[in-house]
């Protein structure tokens, strides 16, 4: 039995009069609006940073309008699965002789003797950009770029020739010293709006030639790099201290973990942002339609004097309409592998008391003084019933607004949870 049919307050008008309006609202929304999918990419394939395909956008709009949050979870997972096939390009750059090619081989998990390895040596070995792949990072191109020159003139030429638009993430390699060339390159990359890491290679050699303790040496290296960058106005980047001779020690495991997170974000941030915007716009239009259709049909002889039980009843109905009722949240939590309390803590509209505590306007509208004033107004000829009806509409509009805000928060968490394992 639908929850709005059970345990109705005797003074409450039957919500069965409103339920057909909620059902017909979906058809009205479709016929009186421009589809949100028109603002997204219409192709079936994904590219990094792009939107979502036309048919996926339509399915998402339909699921949000109908309050089918489980369907939103399935759509989000489908989007991430398709977006994960987009290619990502990582650029490995730095001064010549810093061990960039050795680092590329270590990141790929192969030795220098492997036929597919990047050529290494004491002299400059990489003269043109070379592209490599690794089974550890599917659909990722690892570009081994030529090292920067030693003179300012060659550095200027290097920066001009750097085709930054084709790379998604830069790995800035350094060893022995973090020079002004590294700083200028970091500033250039930051000016492009691109993310970059600073990777200090050959840390094994540093440890074997210093009298300092391991912890003190590593801390000194990190602090020196960070201080040099901050002096030149460069934001703090991720800094990793590694040894290309042993890719299982030092910061190499953390580097791989961070890379996987950033590769995921590069691929999926665009589609997920498009989905988030689509959800918000659909919720806004659903609220506008509900305010018009439901409130225009509220009997003025009951809404103005409704008590806490009546408003609690309507609150449950509104939550069910948006798909954030208790049963729906339990199903969503089960589907995403989360605890249902993670979703419930986002709700201000769990009950009327919580909603009143969270919103001063609703608290004022439902206080004892206001209820007494409304009872007196009902006896005023002509003006009284109209004032009561207007006040009731304002109260319900506020409730709808607050439930809609909760729905947006739940949808945001659903998009996050359905794309990241628990």
PATIGU-286243 format. One record per residue (C-alpha): residue number from 1; residue in one letter; chain; x, y, z. Coordinates in steps of 0.5 Angstrom, whole numbers. Example, Ala and Ser with C-alpha at 12.3 -4.5 7.8 and 13.67 -1.06 7.14 Angstrom:
[1, "A", "A", [25, -9, 16]]
[2, "S", "A", [27, -2, 14]]
# end
This chain:
[1, "X", "A", [0, 0, 0]]
[2, "X", "A", [3, 7, -2]]
[3, "X", "A", [5, 10, 4]]
[4, "X", "A", [1, 17, 3]]
[5, "X", "A", [-5, 12, 4]]
[6, "X", "A", [-4, 10, 11]]
[7, "X", "A", [-5, 13, 18]]
[8, "X", "A", [-8, 20, 15]]
[9, "X", "A", [-10, 25, 20]]
[10, "X", "A", [-17, 26, 20]]
[11, "X", "A", [-17, 33, 19]]
[12, "X", "A", [-12, 32, 13]]
[13, "X", "A", [-15, 33, 6]]
[14, "X", "A", [-14, 26, 2]]
[15, "X", "A", [-7, 26, -1]]
[16, "X", "A", [-10, 22, -6]]
[17, "X", "A", [-13, 28, -10]]
[18, "X", "A", [-6, 30, -11]]
[19, "X", "A", [-3, 24, -13]]
[20, "X", "A", [-5, 24, -20]]
[21, "X", "A", [-2, 31, -21]]
[22, "X", "A", [4, 28, -19]]
[23, "X", "A", [4, 22, -24]]
[24, "X", "A", [2, 27, -29]]
[25, "X", "A", [7, 32, -28]]
[26, "X", "A", [12, 28, -31]]
[27, "X", "A", [9, 28, -38]]
[28, "X", "A", [8, 36, -37]]
[29, "X", "A", [15, 37, -35]]
[30, "X", "A", [17, 33, -42]]
[31, "X", "A", [12, 37, -46]]
[32, "X", "A", [14, 44, -43]]
[33, "X", "A", [22, 44, -43]]
[34, "X", "A", [28, 43, -47]]
[35, "X", "A", [31, 37, -46]]
[36, "X", "A", [37, 37, -42]]
[37, "X", "A", [41, 32, -46]]
[38, "X", "A", [41, 38, -51]]
[39, "X", "A", [47, 41, -47]]
[40, "X", "A", [51, 35, -47]]
[41, "X", "A", [55, 31, -52]]
[42, "X", "A", [51, 27, -57]]
[43, "X", "A", [56, 22, -59]]
[44, "X", "A", [56, 15, -56]]
[45, "X", "A", [63, 15, -55]]
[46, "X", "A", [67, 18, -49]]
[47, "X", "A", [73, 23, -49]]
[48, "X", "A", [76, 25, -43]]
[49, "X", "A", [73, 31, -40]]
[50, "X", "A", [67, 31, -44]]
[51, "X", "A", [60, 31, -42]]
[52, "X", "A", [55, 25, -43]]
[53, "X", "A", [52, 21, -49]]
[54, "X", "A", [45, 24, -51]]
[55, "X", "A", [41, 17, -49]]
[56, "X", "A", [45, 17, -42]]
[57, "X", "A", [43, 24, -41]]
[58, "X", "A", [35, 22, -42]]
[59, "X", "A", [35, 16, -38]]
[60, "X", "A", [38, 20, -32]]
[61, "X", "A", [33, 26, -33]]
[62, "X", "A", [28, 21, -33]]
[63, "X", "A", [30, 17, -27]]
[64, "X", "A", [31, 24, -23]]
[65, "X", "A", [24, 26, -25]]
[66, "X", "A", [21, 19, -22]]
[67, "X", "A", [25, 19, -16]]
[68, "X", "A", [29, 13, -18]]
[69, "X", "A", [35, 13, -14]]
[70, "X", "A", [37, 6, -16]]
[71, "X", "A", [37, 8, -23]]
[72, "X", "A", [41, 14, -22]]
[73, "X", "A", [47, 9, -19]]
[74, "X", "A", [46, 4, -25]]
[75, "X", "A", [47, 10, -30]]
[76, "X", "A", [53, 13, -26]]
[77, "X", "A", [57, 6, -26]]
[78, "X", "A", [55, 6, -34]]
[79, "X", "A", [58, 13, -35]]
[80, "X", "A", [64, 11, -31]]
[81, "X", "A", [65, 5, -34]]
[82, "X", "A", [65, 8, -41]]
[83, "X", "A", [69, 14, -39]]
[84, "X", "A", [75, 9, -37]]
[85, "X", "A", [76, 7, -44]]
[86, "X", "A", [78, 14, -46]]
[87, "X", "A", [86, 15, -47]]
[88, "X", "A", [90, 19, -42]]
[89, "X", "A", [97, 22, -44]]
[90, "X", "A", [102, 23, -38]]
[91, "X", "A", [108, 27, -40]]
[92, "X", "A", [115, 26, -37]]
[93, "X", "A", [120, 32, -37]]
[94, "X", "A", [126, 35, -33]]
[95, "X", "A", [133, 37, -34]]
[96, "X", "A", [137, 32, -38]]
[97, "X", "A", [141, 27, -34]]
[98, "X", "A", [136, 26, -29]]
[99, "X", "A", [134, 19, -31]]
[100, "X", "A", [127, 21, -34]]
[101, "X", "A", [128, 14, -39]]
[102, "X", "A", [130, 10, -33]]
[103, "X", "A", [124, 13, -29]]
[104, "X", "A", [119, 11, -35]]
[105, "X", "A", [122, 4, -35]]
[106, "X", "A", [121, 3, -27]]
[107, "X", "A", [114, 6, -28]]
[108, "X", "A", [112, 1, -33]]
[109, "X", "A", [115, -5, -29]]
[110, "X", "A", [120, -7, -34]]
[111, "X", "A", [128, -7, -34]]
[112, "X", "A", [133, -3, -38]]
[113, "X", "A", [135, -10, -42]]
[114, "X", "A", [127, -11, -44]]
[115, "X", "A", [127, -10, -52]]
[116, "X", "A", [121, -5, -51]]
[117, "X", "A", [124, -1, -45]]
[118, "X", "A", [126, 7, -46]]
[119, "X", "A", [133, 7, -48]]
[120, "X", "A", [138, 10, -42]]
[121, "X", "A", [145, 12, -41]]
[122, "X", "A", [149, 17, -38]]
[123, "X", "A", [149, 22, -45]]
[124, "X", "A", [143, 25, -47]]
[125, "X", "A", [139, 19, -50]]
[126, "X", "A", [132, 22, -52]]
[127, "X", "A", [132, 27, -57]]
[128, "X", "A", [124, 26, -59]]
[129, "X", "A", [118, 25, -55]]
[130, "X", "A", [117, 17, -55]]
[131, "X", "A", [110, 14, -53]]
[132, "X", "A", [110, 8, -48]]
[133, "X", "A", [104, 4, -45]]
[134, "X", "A", [104, -1, -39]]
[135, "X", "A", [99, -6, -37]]
[136, "X", "A", [99, -3, -30]]
[137, "X", "A", [96, 3, -33]]
[138, "X", "A", [91, 1, -39]]
[139, "X", "A", [89, 6, -44]]
[140, "X", "A", [95, 11, -41]]
[141, "X", "A", [100, 14, -46]]
[142, "X", "A", [107, 15, -42]]
[143, "X", "A", [111, 20, -46]]
[144, "X", "A", [118, 21, -45]]
[145, "X", "A", [120, 28, -47]]
[146, "X", "A", [127, 30, -49]]
[147, "X", "A", [130, 33, -43]]
[148, "X", "A", [131, 41, -42]]
[149, "X", "A", [138, 44, -44]]
[150, "X", "A", [143, 47, -40]]
[151, "X", "A", [142, 54, -43]]
[152, "X", "A", [137, 59, -42]]
[153, "X", "A", [136, 60, -49]]
[154, "X", "A", [135, 53, -50]]
[155, "X", "A", [130, 53, -44]]
[156, "X", "A", [126, 58, -48]]
[157, "X", "A", [126, 54, -54]]
[158, "X", "A", [124, 48, -50]]
[159, "X", "A", [118, 52, -47]]
[160, "X", "A", [116, 54, -53]]
[161, "X", "A", [116, 47, -57]]
[162, "X", "A", [112, 44, -51]]
[163, "X", "A", [106, 42, -54]]
[164, "X", "A", [102, 42, -47]]
[165, "X", "A", [95, 41, -50]]
[166, "X", "A", [96, 34, -52]]
[167, "X", "A", [98, 32, -45]]
[168, "X", "A", [93, 31, -39]]
[169, "X", "A", [99, 31, -33]]
[170, "X", "A", [106, 32, -32]]
[171, "X", "A", [111, 29, -28]]
[172, "X", "A", [117, 33, -27]]
[173, "X", "A", [123, 29, -26]]
[174, "X", "A", [129, 32, -22]]
[175, "X", "A", [135, 29, -18]]
[176, "X", "A", [141, 32, -15]]
[177, "X", "A", [139, 39, -15]]
[178, "X", "A", [132, 42, -16]]
[179, "X", "A", [134, 48, -21]]
[180, "X", "A", [131, 54, -23]]
[181, "X", "A", [130, 51, -30]]
[182, "X", "A", [125, 46, -26]]
[183, "X", "A", [122, 52, -23]]
[184, "X", "A", [121, 55, -29]]
[185, "X", "A", [118, 49, -32]]
[186, "X", "A", [113, 48, -26]]
[187, "X", "A", [111, 55, -27]]
[188, "X", "A", [109, 54, -34]]
[189, "X", "A", [105, 48, -33]]
[190, "X", "A", [101, 51, -27]]
[191, "X", "A", [100, 57, -32]]
[192, "X", "A", [97, 52, -37]]
[193, "X", "A", [92, 50, -32]]
[194, "X", "A", [95, 43, -32]]
[195, "X", "A", [97, 39, -26]]
[196, "X", "A", [104, 36, -24]]
[197, "X", "A", [108, 32, -20]]
[198, "X", "A", [115, 33, -17]]
[199, "X", "A", [119, 26, -17]]
[200, "X", "A", [126, 26, -14]]
[201, "X", "A", [129, 20, -17]]
[202, "X", "A", [136, 17, -15]]
[203, "X", "A", [134, 17, -8]]
[204, "X", "A", [138, 11, -7]]
[205, "X", "A", [144, 14, -9]]
[206, "X", "A", [143, 20, -4]]
[207, "X", "A", [142, 15, 2]]
[208, "X", "A", [148, 12, 0]]
[209, "X", "A", [153, 18, 0]]
[210, "X", "A", [150, 22, 6]]
[211, "X", "A", [152, 22, 13]]
[212, "X", "A", [145, 24, 15]]
[213, "X", "A", [139, 19, 17]]
[214, "X", "A", [134, 17, 12]]
[215, "X", "A", [128, 21, 15]]
[216, "X", "A", [132, 27, 16]]
[217, "X", "A", [135, 27, 9]]
[218, "X", "A", [128, 26, 6]]
[219, "X", "A", [125, 31, 10]]
[220, "X", "A", [131, 36, 7]]
[221, "X", "A", [130, 34, 0]]
[222, "X", "A", [122, 35, 0]]
[223, "X", "A", [123, 42, 4]]
[224, "X", "A", [128, 45, -1]]
[225, "X", "A", [124, 43, -7]]
[226, "X", "A", [117, 46, -4]]
[227, "X", "A", [121, 52, -1]]
[228, "X", "A", [124, 54, -8]]
[229, "X", "A", [117, 53, -11]]
[230, "X", "A", [113, 57, -6]]
[231, "X", "A", [118, 63, -7]]
[232, "X", "A", [116, 63, -14]]
[233, "X", "A", [109, 63, -13]]
[234, "X", "A", [108, 56, -15]]
[235, "X", "A", [103, 52, -11]]
[236, "X", "A", [105, 46, -7]]
[237, "X", "A", [105, 40, -12]]
[238, "X", "A", [105, 32, -10]]
[239, "X", "A", [112, 31, -9]]
[240, "X", "A", [115, 24, -9]]
[241, "X", "A", [122, 21, -7]]
[242, "X", "A", [123, 15, -11]]
[243, "X", "A", [129, 10, -14]]
[244, "X", "A", [128, 8, -21]]
[245, "X", "A", [132, 2, -19]]
[246, "X", "A", [127, -1, -14]]
[247, "X", "A", [120, 1, -16]]
[248, "X", "A", [117, -2, -10]]
[249, "X", "A", [121, 2, -4]]
[250, "X", "A", [120, 9, -2]]
[251, "X", "A", [115, 13, -5]]
[252, "X", "A", [114, 9, -11]]
[253, "X", "A", [107, 5, -9]]
[254, "X", "A", [104, 12, -6]]
[255, "X", "A", [106, 15, -13]]
[256, "X", "A", [102, 9, -17]]
[257, "X", "A", [96, 10, -12]]
[258, "X", "A", [96, 18, -13]]
[259, "X", "A", [97, 17, -21]]
[260, "X", "A", [91, 12, -21]]
[261, "X", "A", [86, 17, -17]]
[262, "X", "A", [88, 23, -22]]
[263, "X", "A", [87, 19, -28]]
[264, "X", "A", [80, 17, -26]]
[265, "X", "A", [79, 24, -25]]
[266, "X", "A", [82, 26, -31]]
[267, "X", "A", [77, 21, -35]]
[268, "X", "A", [71, 22, -31]]
[269, "X", "A", [71, 29, -28]]
[270, "X", "A", [67, 32, -34]]
[271, "X", "A", [62, 27, -35]]
[272, "X", "A", [60, 27, -27]]
[273, "X", "A", [60, 34, -27]]
[274, "X", "A", [55, 34, -33]]
[275, "X", "A", [51, 29, -29]]
[276, "X", "A", [51, 33, -23]]
[277, "X", "A", [49, 39, -27]]
[278, "X", "A", [43, 35, -30]]
[279, "X", "A", [41, 33, -23]]
[280, "X", "A", [40, 40, -20]]
[281, "X", "A", [37, 42, -26]]
[282, "X", "A", [32, 37, -27]]
[283, "X", "A", [30, 37, -19]]
[284, "X", "A", [29, 45, -20]]
[285, "X", "A", [24, 44, -25]]
[286, "X", "A", [21, 38, -21]]
[287, "X", "A", [20, 43, -15]]
[288, "X", "A", [17, 49, -20]]
[289, "X", "A", [12, 44, -23]]
[290, "X", "A", [10, 41, -16]]
[291, "X", "A", [9, 48, -13]]
[292, "X", "A", [5, 50, -18]]
[293, "X", "A", [0, 44, -19]]
[294, "X", "A", [0, 41, -12]]
[295, "X", "A", [-1, 48, -8]]
[296, "X", "A", [-6, 50, -13]]
[297, "X", "A", [-10, 44, -11]]
[298, "X", "A", [-10, 45, -3]]
[299, "X", "A", [-16, 46, 0]]
[300, "X", "A", [-16, 53, 4]]
[301, "X", "A", [-20, 50, 9]]
[302, "X", "A", [-15, 45, 12]]
[303, "X", "A", [-8, 47, 10]]
[304, "X", "A", [-8, 54, 14]]
[305, "X", "A", [-9, 50, 21]]
[306, "X", "A", [-6, 44, 20]]
[307, "X", "A", [-2, 41, 26]]
[308, "X", "A", [5, 38, 26]]
[309, "X", "A", [2, 31, 24]]
[310, "X", "A", [-1, 34, 18]]
[311, "X", "A", [6, 37, 16]]
[312, "X", "A", [9, 31, 18]]
[313, "X", "A", [5, 27, 13]]
[314, "X", "A", [6, 32, 7]]
[315, "X", "A", [14, 31, 9]]
[316, "X", "A", [13, 24, 8]]
[317, "X", "A", [10, 25, 1]]
[318, "X", "A", [15, 30, -1]]
[319, "X", "A", [21, 25, 1]]
[320, "X", "A", [17, 20, -3]]
[321, "X", "A", [16, 24, -9]]
[322, "X", "A", [23, 26, -9]]
[323, "X", "A", [26, 18, -8]]
[324, "X", "A", [29, 20, -1]]
[325, "X", "A", [24, 16, 3]]
[326, "X", "A", [27, 11, 8]]
[327, "X", "A", [26, 5, 4]]
[328, "X", "A", [29, 8, -2]]
[329, "X", "A", [36, 10, 2]]
[330, "X", "A", [36, 3, 5]]
[331, "X", "A", [36, 0, -2]]
[332, "X", "A", [41, 6, -5]]
[333, "X", "A", [46, 4, 1]]
[334, "X", "A", [46, -3, 0]]
[335, "X", "A", [47, -2, -8]]
[336, "X", "A", [53, 3, -7]]
[337, "X", "A", [56, -2, -1]]
[338, "X", "A", [55, 4, 4]]
[339, "X", "A", [52, 5, 11]]
[340, "X", "A", [45, 8, 10]]
[341, "X", "A", [47, 13, 16]]
[342, "X", "A", [52, 16, 11]]
[343, "X", "A", [46, 18, 7]]
[344, "X", "A", [41, 20, 13]]
[345, "X", "A", [46, 24, 16]]
[346, "X", "A", [45, 29, 10]]
[347, "X", "A", [38, 30, 11]]
[348, "X", "A", [35, 36, 14]]
[349, "X", "A", [28, 33, 12]]
[350, "X", "A", [28, 26, 16]]
[351, "X", "A", [22, 29, 20]]
[352, "X", "A", [19, 35, 22]]
[353, "X", "A", [23, 37, 28]]
[354, "X", "A", [29, 36, 24]]
[355, "X", "A", [27, 41, 19]]
[356, "X", "A", [24, 46, 23]]
[357, "X", "A", [31, 46, 27]]
[358, "X", "A", [35, 47, 21]]
[359, "X", "A", [31, 52, 18]]
[360, "X", "A", [28, 59, 22]]
[361, "X", "A", [23, 61, 17]]
[362, "X", "A", [19, 54, 17]]
[363, "X", "A", [20, 54, 25]]
[364, "X", "A", [17, 61, 25]]
[365, "X", "A", [11, 59, 20]]
[366, "X", "A", [10, 53, 25]]
[367, "X", "A", [11, 56, 32]]
[368, "X", "A", [5, 57, 37]]
[369, "X", "A", [4, 64, 36]]
[370, "X", "A", [3, 63, 28]]
[371, "X", "A", [-2, 58, 29]]
[372, "X", "A", [-6, 62, 34]]
[373, "X", "A", [-6, 68, 29]]
[374, "X", "A", [-8, 63, 23]]
[375, "X", "A", [-14, 61, 27]]
[376, "X", "A", [-16, 68, 29]]
[377, "X", "A", [-16, 70, 21]]
[378, "X", "A", [-20, 64, 19]]
[379, "X", "A", [-26, 68, 22]]
[380, "X", "A", [-25, 75, 18]]
[381, "X", "A", [-29, 75, 12]]
[382, "X", "A", [-27, 75, 5]]
[383, "X", "A", [-19, 77, 7]]
[384, "X", "A", [-18, 71, 13]]
[385, "X", "A", [-19, 65, 8]]
[386, "X", "A", [-15, 68, 3]]
[387, "X", "A", [-9, 70, 8]]
[388, "X", "A", [-9, 63, 11]]
[389, "X", "A", [-9, 60, 4]]
[390, "X", "A", [-3, 64, 2]]
[391, "X", "A", [1, 62, 9]]
[392, "X", "A", [-1, 55, 7]]
[393, "X", "A", [2, 56, 0]]
[394, "X", "A", [8, 59, 3]]
[395, "X", "A", [10, 54, 8]]
[396, "X", "A", [9, 48, 3]]
[397, "X", "A", [13, 52, -2]]
[398, "X", "A", [19, 52, 4]]
[399, "X", "A", [18, 45, 5]]
[400, "X", "A", [19, 43, -2]]
[401, "X", "A", [25, 47, -3]]
[402, "X", "A", [28, 44, 3]]
[403, "X", "A", [27, 37, 1]]
[404, "X", "A", [29, 39, -6]]
[405, "X", "A", [36, 41, -3]]
[406, "X", "A", [36, 35, 1]]
[407, "X", "A", [35, 31, -5]]
[408, "X", "A", [41, 35, -9]]
[409, "X", "A", [46, 33, -3]]
[410, "X", "A", [44, 25, -4]]
[411, "X", "A", [44, 25, -11]]
[412, "X", "A", [51, 28, -10]]
[413, "X", "A", [53, 23, -6]]
[414, "X", "A", [50, 18, -10]]
[415, "X", "A", [55, 20, -16]]
[416, "X", "A", [61, 20, -12]]
[417, "X", "A", [59, 13, -8]]
[418, "X", "A", [57, 9, -15]]
[419, "X", "A", [64, 11, -18]]
[420, "X", "A", [68, 9, -12]]
[421, "X", "A", [69, 3, -9]]
[422, "X", "A", [67, 3, -1]]
# end
